[in-house]
Amino acid sequence: MTDVVDALQRRIPADRIVTDPDVISAYAHDEAAWAPYGTPAALVRAGSTAEVRALVEVCAARGVPIVPRGAGTGLSGGANALDGCVLLSLERMNEIVEIDPHERLAVVQPGVVNDELRAEAARHGLWYPPDPASAPWSTIGGNVATNAGGVCCVKYGVTRDYVLAVEAVVGRGEVVRLGRRTAKGVVGYDLCGLMVGSEGTLGVITEITVRLRGARPPERTIVGYFDTLHAAGEAVSAVTAAGIVPSALELIDRYCLQAVDAWKNMGLSADADVLLLARSDTADDAEADAIVRCFKDAGATWSARSTDEEEAEALFAARRLAYPALERLGPVLTEDVCVPRSLVPEMLTRIERAARDNDTHIANIAHAGDGNLHPLIIGVPGDEAARARAERAFDRIVDDAIALGGTVTGEHGVGLLKRRGLHAELDPAVVALHHGVKRALDPAGIFNPGKVFGEP
């Protein structure tokens, strides 16, 4: 692979190109602990669209794969290196180019961290809603690549709902602008929307224009304690059936609370086997009171509006800390299925059955309000039999989600881990359409090959 490195050195500043294997190893995979990854030929830390274009031209001419990556917080293996590829890090393209308060939009480079955009928008009295649990570290480019969601997406939508336009390098090095800055626009196919969630397989996004909202209203927090996952799921269904759209509705089970307590000593796991956390940002108390009633009617052992904002923030902090807390116990295989909200109780029951039948420890967190469940399958370090059981449980949960009319990934993406599930969910004719789109935008076949639609 010295040929591609030599060619890159002729086109890109030398300080952008890394061949030291010790440095490259830190970029070779995302947070999907059980997804395979290879050994790249080089790492390029691009600083501009022109440098990305040069990289694509060099690699397209030689058929060398490009694997783009942001902060590496993904959970599907979508940013994992392939043998002989060039890893393209966009971390240095981290400028907030523009905040337009009048049009309520922002223009950012892909390396901008989610929370940094949210903070800058807030200084203008505006709000960028998509808030994945990794928001303090994940980048807008990575969020766009996976169509990330988050806690408030039950009411305010996911990343796709906020992307107005992108600049991208596609094909053999063409720089294109897709989308618009206007509130409306229907010229041509929605190629901008196509790039959102494409996981780096159609090109490299180098700039993003996102929609902003007005400042967020104050929220009221509602807490419910439940004895079983099924009862908590019934409460979620009750909220949905009542026509209530909370600004958040999250589920955390005892395993997660105990793991967070053991790590951060927050004292959260003493009172419930399952916790539901809801938030309401309506102008009065009526919605919050209705959620309390739904919780109680579904069998909550205790439910109330929180009057202690510090306590409420601690509970939501525990929700965000659950995944890293569980990682301290062993390798974690993270599920990301989504089912119709009325079937959340049934899906939670099936997750418990998958754990029991496969003798596997599964903890549960969920964006329960939109049916997006995240069973966290905890392995045993060095125990291959335990790993095999965990993988069987993983596949069982995927199959159950499809059987209930759901989808194999709600926000993490397909990457490497969900390719079998994708082919189980999508009709072969639909898969063929996707392959046709891939060939059109990536005629050299260099953009993250093997991911998403590759054979499992």
C-alpha positions as CSV (number, residue, x, y, z in Angstrom):
1,M,0.0,0.0,0.0
2,T,3.0,2.3,-0.3
3,D,1.6,3.4,-3.7
4,V,-1.5,5.0,-2.2
5,V,0.5,6.6,0.7
6,D,3.0,8.1,-1.8
7,A,0.2,9.4,-3.9
8,L,-1.6,11.0,-0.9
9,Q,1.7,12.7,0.2
10,R,1.9,14.4,-3.2
11,R,-1.7,15.8,-2.8
12,I,-2.2,16.4,0.9
13,P,0.0,18.1,3.5
14,A,2.3,15.6,5.2
15,D,1.1,16.4,8.7
16,R,-2.4,15.2,7.7
17,I,-1.2,11.6,6.9
18,V,-0.4,9.1,9.7
19,T,1.2,5.7,9.1
20,D,2.4,5.0,12.7
21,P,0.5,1.8,13.6
22,D,0.3,2.8,17.3
23,V,-1.5,6.0,16.4
24,I,-3.7,4.4,13.8
25,S,-4.8,1.6,16.2
26,A,-6.7,4.1,18.2
27,Y,-8.8,5.0,15.2
28,A,-9.4,1.5,13.8
29,H,-12.8,0.7,15.4
30,D,-15.8,2.3,17.0
31,E,-17.4,1.3,20.4
32,A,-19.0,-1.9,19.0
33,A,-16.7,-4.1,21.1
34,W,-17.6,-7.3,19.2
35,A,-17.5,-6.1,15.7
36,P,-14.4,-7.1,13.6
37,Y,-11.9,-4.6,12.2
38,G,-8.9,-4.7,10.0
39,T,-5.5,-3.0,9.6
40,P,-5.6,0.2,7.6
41,A,-2.8,1.4,5.3
42,A,-3.0,4.9,6.6
43,L,-5.0,7.5,8.6
44,V,-5.7,10.9,7.1
45,R,-6.9,13.7,9.3
46,A,-8.4,15.9,6.7
47,G,-8.6,19.7,7.3
48,S,-10.7,20.8,4.4
49,T,-13.1,19.7,1.6
50,A,-10.3,20.1,-0.9
51,E,-8.2,17.6,1.1
52,V,-11.1,15.1,1.2
53,R,-11.6,15.5,-2.5
54,A,-7.9,14.8,-3.1
55,L,-8.1,11.7,-1.0
56,V,-11.2,10.4,-2.8
57,E,-9.5,11.0,-6.2
58,V,-6.4,9.1,-5.2
59,C,-8.3,6.2,-3.7
60,A,-10.9,6.0,-6.5
61,A,-8.1,5.8,-9.1
62,R,-6.6,2.8,-7.2
63,G,-9.7,1.1,-5.8
64,V,-8.6,1.7,-2.2
65,P,-11.4,1.7,0.3
66,I,-12.1,4.8,2.4
67,V,-13.6,4.4,5.9
68,P,-14.8,7.8,7.2
69,R,-15.1,8.3,10.9
70,G,-16.0,11.0,13.4
71,A,-15.4,10.6,17.1
72,G,-15.8,6.8,17.0
73,T,-18.7,6.6,19.4
74,G,-20.8,4.4,17.1
75,L,-22.1,1.1,18.3
76,S,-22.5,-0.9,15.1
77,G,-19.0,-1.2,13.7
78,G,-19.8,1.2,10.9
79,A,-16.5,3.1,11.3
80,N,-14.4,0.0,11.7
81,A,-11.3,-0.2,9.5
82,L,-10.9,-2.7,6.6
83,D,-7.5,-4.3,5.7
84,G,-5.6,-1.9,3.5
85,C,-8.1,0.9,3.7
86,V,-7.5,4.6,4.3
87,L,-9.2,5.8,7.5
88,L,-10.5,9.3,7.0
89,S,-10.9,11.2,10.3
90,L,-12.9,14.4,10.1
91,E,-12.1,15.5,13.7
92,R,-10.1,18.5,12.5
93,M,-13.0,19.8,10.4
94,N,-14.7,21.2,13.5
95,E,-15.8,24.8,12.6
96,I,-19.2,26.2,13.3
97,V,-19.3,28.1,10.1
98,E,-22.5,30.1,10.7
99,I,-25.5,30.5,13.0
100,D,-28.3,32.4,11.4
101,P,-30.9,33.4,14.1
102,H,-33.3,34.8,11.5
103,E,-33.5,31.7,9.4
104,R,-33.0,29.5,12.4
105,L,-30.2,27.4,10.9
106,A,-26.6,26.5,11.5
107,V,-23.9,25.5,9.0
108,V,-21.2,23.3,10.5
109,Q,-18.3,21.1,9.5
110,P,-18.7,17.4,10.3
111,G,-16.2,17.3,13.2
112,V,-18.3,19.7,15.4
113,V,-19.3,18.0,18.6
114,N,-23.0,17.8,19.2
115,D,-23.0,19.5,22.6
116,E,-20.8,22.3,21.2
117,L,-23.4,23.1,18.5
118,R,-26.2,23.0,21.1
119,A,-24.3,25.4,23.4
120,E,-23.5,27.8,20.5
121,A,-27.2,27.7,19.4
122,A,-28.3,28.5,23.0
123,R,-26.2,31.6,23.0
124,H,-28.4,32.8,20.2
125,G,-31.6,31.8,22.0
126,L,-32.0,28.7,19.8
127,W,-32.0,24.9,20.2
128,Y,-30.6,22.0,18.3
129,P,-32.8,19.1,19.5
130,P,-31.1,15.7,18.5
131,D,-29.4,14.6,21.7
132,P,-27.8,11.1,21.5
133,A,-26.4,9.8,24.8
134,S,-23.0,10.4,23.3
135,A,-23.8,14.1,22.7
136,P,-20.8,15.4,24.8
137,W,-18.4,13.5,22.5
138,S,-20.1,12.5,19.2
139,T,-19.9,14.7,16.2
140,I,-22.6,16.1,14.0
141,G,-21.0,14.3,11.0
142,G,-21.3,11.0,12.8
143,N,-24.8,11.8,14.0
144,V,-25.8,12.5,10.3
145,A,-24.1,9.3,9.1
146,T,-26.2,7.2,11.5
147,N,-29.3,9.4,11.7
148,A,-28.8,9.5,15.4
149,G,-31.8,10.0,17.8
150,G,-31.7,10.6,21.5
151,V,-33.8,11.3,24.6
152,C,-36.1,14.0,23.2
153,C,-36.7,12.5,19.8
154,V,-40.0,11.0,20.9
155,K,-41.4,14.5,20.5
156,Y,-38.9,16.4,18.4
157,G,-37.6,13.9,15.9
158,V,-34.2,12.5,14.9
159,T,-31.2,14.0,13.0
160,R,-32.9,13.6,9.6
161,D,-35.6,15.9,10.7
162,Y,-33.1,18.7,11.1
163,V,-30.7,18.3,8.2
164,L,-31.5,20.9,5.4
165,A,-28.4,20.5,3.3
166,V,-25.1,18.8,3.0
167,E,-21.9,19.3,1.0
168,A,-20.3,15.9,0.1
169,V,-17.5,14.4,-1.9
170,V,-18.9,11.5,-4.0
171,G,-18.1,9.3,-7.0
172,R,-14.5,9.8,-8.0
173,G,-14.0,13.1,-6.3
174,E,-17.0,15.3,-7.3
175,V,-18.0,17.9,-4.7
176,V,-21.7,18.3,-4.6
177,R,-24.2,20.4,-2.6
178,L,-27.5,18.6,-1.8
179,G,-30.6,20.1,-0.2
180,R,-31.4,23.7,0.5
181,R,-31.5,26.6,3.0
182,T,-35.1,27.5,2.5
183,A,-38.0,26.2,4.7
184,K,-39.5,24.4,1.6
185,G,-38.1,22.9,-1.6
186,V,-39.0,20.0,-3.8
187,V,-36.6,20.3,-6.8
188,G,-35.4,16.8,-7.7
189,Y,-35.1,13.7,-5.6
190,D,-34.2,14.1,-1.9
191,L,-30.6,13.2,-2.3
192,C,-29.7,15.1,0.9
193,G,-32.1,12.9,2.9
194,L,-30.5,9.9,1.2
195,M,-27.1,10.8,2.6
196,V,-28.5,11.0,6.2
197,G,-28.1,7.5,7.7
198,S,-26.0,6.2,4.8
199,E,-23.1,5.4,7.2
200,G,-20.4,6.7,4.9
201,T,-21.3,4.2,2.1
202,L,-22.3,6.9,-0.4
203,G,-19.7,9.5,0.0
204,V,-18.0,11.8,2.6
205,I,-20.1,14.6,4.1
206,T,-17.9,17.7,4.5
207,E,-20.5,20.3,5.6
208,I,-24.0,20.2,7.1
209,T,-26.7,22.8,7.3
210,V,-29.2,22.0,10.1
211,R,-32.5,23.5,11.2
212,L,-32.7,25.1,14.7
213,R,-35.7,25.6,16.9
214,G,-36.5,28.3,19.4
215,A,-35.3,28.0,23.0
216,R,-36.6,25.0,24.8
217,P,-39.5,25.5,27.2
218,P,-39.0,24.5,30.9
219,E,-39.6,20.8,31.6
220,R,-41.4,18.9,34.3
221,T,-40.0,15.5,35.3
222,I,-42.2,12.5,36.2
223,V,-40.8,9.4,37.8
224,G,-42.4,6.0,38.0
225,Y,-41.2,2.9,39.9
226,F,-42.2,-0.6,38.6
227,D,-41.7,-4.1,39.7
228,T,-41.4,-5.6,36.3
229,L,-40.3,-4.7,32.8
230,H,-43.7,-5.7,31.5
231,A,-45.5,-3.4,33.8
232,A,-43.2,-0.5,32.8
233,G,-44.0,-1.4,29.1
234,E,-47.7,-1.2,29.9
235,A,-47.2,2.3,31.3
236,V,-45.5,3.3,28.0
237,S,-48.4,1.9,26.0
238,A,-50.9,3.7,28.3
239,V,-49.1,7.1,27.7
240,T,-49.3,6.5,23.9
241,A,-52.9,5.4,24.0
242,A,-53.8,8.6,25.9
243,G,-52.5,10.6,23.0
244,I,-49.7,12.1,25.2
245,V,-46.4,13.0,23.5
246,P,-43.9,13.7,26.3
247,S,-40.6,15.4,25.6
248,A,-38.9,12.3,26.9
249,L,-39.9,8.9,28.1
250,E,-37.0,6.7,29.1
251,L,-36.7,3.3,30.7
252,I,-33.9,2.1,33.0
253,D,-33.8,-1.3,34.7
254,R,-32.2,-2.2,38.1
255,Y,-29.1,-3.7,36.4
256,C,-28.3,-0.4,34.8
257,L,-29.0,1.6,38.0
258,Q,-26.8,-0.7,40.1
259,A,-24.0,-0.4,37.6
260,V,-24.2,3.4,37.7
261,D,-24.3,3.3,41.5
262,A,-21.3,1.1,41.7
263,W,-19.4,3.4,39.4
264,K,-20.6,6.9,40.5
265,N,-22.1,6.2,43.9
266,M,-25.3,8.0,43.1
267,G,-27.7,6.0,45.3
268,L,-30.3,5.4,42.7
269,S,-31.0,1.6,42.8
270,A,-32.6,1.1,46.1
271,D,-36.3,1.7,45.3
272,A,-37.3,0.0,42.0
273,D,-36.6,-2.8,39.6
274,V,-37.5,-0.6,36.7
275,L,-37.6,3.1,36.4
276,L,-39.6,5.2,33.9
277,L,-38.5,8.8,33.5
278,A,-40.8,11.2,31.6
279,R,-40.6,14.8,30.8
280,S,-43.3,17.3,29.8
281,D,-42.6,20.7,28.3
282,T,-46.2,22.0,27.9
283,A,-47.3,25.3,29.3
284,D,-49.2,23.8,32.3
285,D,-49.3,20.8,34.6
286,A,-52.1,18.9,32.9
287,E,-49.8,16.7,30.8
288,A,-47.5,15.9,33.6
289,D,-50.4,15.0,35.8
290,A,-51.8,12.7,33.1
291,I,-48.5,10.9,32.8
292,V,-48.5,10.2,36.5
293,R,-52.0,8.8,36.2
294,C,-50.9,6.5,33.3
295,F,-48.0,5.2,35.4
296,K,-50.2,4.5,38.4
297,D,-53.0,2.9,36.3
298,A,-50.4,0.6,34.7
299,G,-49.2,-0.7,38.1
300,A,-46.5,1.7,39.3
301,T,-45.5,1.1,42.9
302,W,-44.8,4.8,43.1
303,S,-45.2,7.7,40.7
304,A,-45.0,11.4,41.1
305,R,-43.8,14.7,39.6
306,S,-40.3,15.5,40.8
307,T,-40.0,18.7,42.8
308,D,-36.2,18.4,43.1
309,E,-34.6,19.5,39.8
310,E,-31.2,18.3,41.0
311,E,-32.6,14.8,41.6
312,A,-34.3,14.9,38.2
313,E,-31.1,15.7,36.5
314,A,-29.3,13.0,38.4
315,L,-31.8,10.4,37.1
316,F,-31.4,11.5,33.5
317,A,-27.6,11.5,34.0
318,A,-27.9,7.9,35.1
319,R,-29.7,7.1,31.9
320,R,-26.8,8.5,29.9
321,L,-24.2,6.8,32.0
322,A,-25.8,3.3,31.9
323,Y,-23.8,2.1,28.9
324,P,-20.3,3.0,30.0
325,A,-21.2,1.8,33.6
326,L,-22.1,-1.6,32.2
327,E,-18.9,-1.7,30.1
328,R,-17.0,-1.8,33.3
329,L,-18.6,-5.2,34.1
330,G,-17.5,-6.9,30.8
331,P,-17.8,-6.6,27.0
332,V,-21.3,-5.2,26.1
333,L,-23.2,-6.2,22.9
334,T,-25.7,-3.3,22.4
335,E,-29.0,-4.0,20.8
336,D,-31.0,-1.2,19.1
337,V,-34.4,-2.6,18.0
338,C,-37.5,-0.5,17.5
339,V,-41.1,-1.8,17.7
340,P,-44.6,-0.2,17.5
341,R,-45.1,1.5,20.8
342,S,-48.2,-0.6,21.7
343,L,-45.9,-3.7,21.5
344,V,-43.2,-2.4,23.9
345,P,-44.5,-4.6,26.8
346,E,-44.4,-7.7,24.5
347,M,-40.9,-6.9,23.2
348,L,-39.6,-6.4,26.8
349,T,-41.1,-9.8,27.7
350,R,-39.4,-11.4,24.7
351,I,-36.0,-9.8,25.7
352,E,-36.3,-11.3,29.2
353,R,-37.1,-14.7,27.5
354,A,-34.0,-14.4,25.3
355,A,-31.9,-13.7,28.3
356,R,-33.3,-16.7,30.2
357,D,-33.2,-19.1,27.3
358,N,-29.6,-18.3,26.5
359,D,-28.3,-18.0,30.1
360,T,-27.2,-14.4,29.4
361,H,-27.2,-11.3,31.5
362,I,-29.2,-8.6,29.7
363,A,-29.7,-5.1,31.1
364,N,-32.3,-2.7,29.6
365,I,-32.4,0.9,28.8
366,A,-34.8,2.4,26.2
367,H,-36.2,5.4,24.5
368,A,-39.4,3.8,25.5
369,G,-41.7,6.6,24.2
370,D,-40.9,5.8,20.6
371,G,-40.4,2.0,21.0
372,N,-36.7,2.2,20.6
373,L,-35.2,-0.5,23.0
374,H,-31.6,-0.9,23.8
375,P,-31.0,-4.3,25.5
376,L,-27.4,-4.4,26.7
377,I,-26.1,-7.9,26.5
378,I,-23.2,-8.3,29.0
379,G,-20.5,-10.9,28.2
380,V,-17.9,-12.5,30.3
381,P,-14.3,-11.5,29.5
382,G,-12.4,-14.4,27.9
383,D,-15.4,-16.8,27.9
384,E,-16.1,-17.9,24.3
385,A,-19.1,-20.0,25.4
386,A,-20.7,-17.0,27.1
387,R,-20.0,-14.9,24.0
388,A,-21.7,-17.5,21.8
389,R,-24.8,-17.4,24.0
390,A,-24.8,-13.6,24.0
391,E,-24.7,-13.6,20.2
392,R,-27.6,-16.1,20.0
393,A,-29.6,-13.8,22.3
394,F,-28.7,-10.8,20.1
395,D,-30.0,-12.6,17.0
396,R,-33.1,-13.8,18.8
397,I,-34.0,-10.2,19.8
398,V,-33.5,-9.0,16.2
399,D,-35.8,-11.8,14.9
400,D,-38.4,-11.0,17.6
401,A,-38.4,-7.3,16.7
402,I,-39.0,-8.1,13.0
403,A,-41.8,-10.6,14.0
404,L,-43.6,-7.8,15.9
405,G,-43.5,-5.5,12.8
406,G,-40.4,-3.6,14.1
407,T,-37.0,-2.7,12.7
408,V,-33.5,-4.0,13.5
409,T,-32.1,-0.6,14.3
410,G,-33.7,2.6,15.4
411,E,-30.7,4.9,15.6
412,H,-27.3,3.1,15.9
413,G,-27.2,2.0,12.3
414,V,-26.5,-1.3,10.6
415,G,-22.7,-1.1,10.3
416,L,-21.4,-4.7,10.6
417,L,-23.5,-6.0,13.5
418,K,-26.9,-5.7,11.9
419,R,-26.3,-6.9,8.3
420,R,-28.1,-10.2,8.9
421,G,-31.0,-8.4,10.4
422,L,-31.1,-6.0,7.4
423,H,-31.4,-8.8,5.0
424,A,-34.1,-10.4,7.1
425,E,-36.1,-7.2,7.3
426,L,-35.9,-6.0,3.7
427,D,-37.3,-7.6,0.6
428,P,-34.6,-8.7,-1.9
429,A,-36.0,-6.3,-4.5
430,V,-35.6,-3.4,-2.0
431,V,-32.0,-4.5,-1.3
432,A,-31.4,-4.4,-5.0
433,L,-32.6,-0.9,-5.2
434,H,-30.2,0.1,-2.5
435,H,-27.3,-1.5,-4.4
436,G,-28.3,0.5,-7.5
437,V,-28.1,3.7,-5.5
438,K,-24.7,2.7,-4.1
439,R,-23.3,2.0,-7.6
440,A,-24.6,5.4,-8.9
441,L,-23.0,7.5,-6.1
442,D,-20.0,5.2,-5.6
443,P,-19.0,3.8,-9.0
444,A,-15.5,3.0,-7.8
445,G,-16.9,1.0,-4.8
446,I,-14.6,2.7,-2.3
447,F,-16.9,4.3,0.3
448,N,-17.0,2.1,3.4
449,P,-17.4,-1.2,1.4
450,G,-18.9,-4.2,3.1
451,K,-20.9,-2.2,5.6
452,V,-24.7,-2.0,5.8
453,F,-25.5,-4.0,2.7
454,G,-22.5,-6.3,2.7
455,E,-23.2,-10.0,3.2
456,P,-23.4,-10.9,6.9
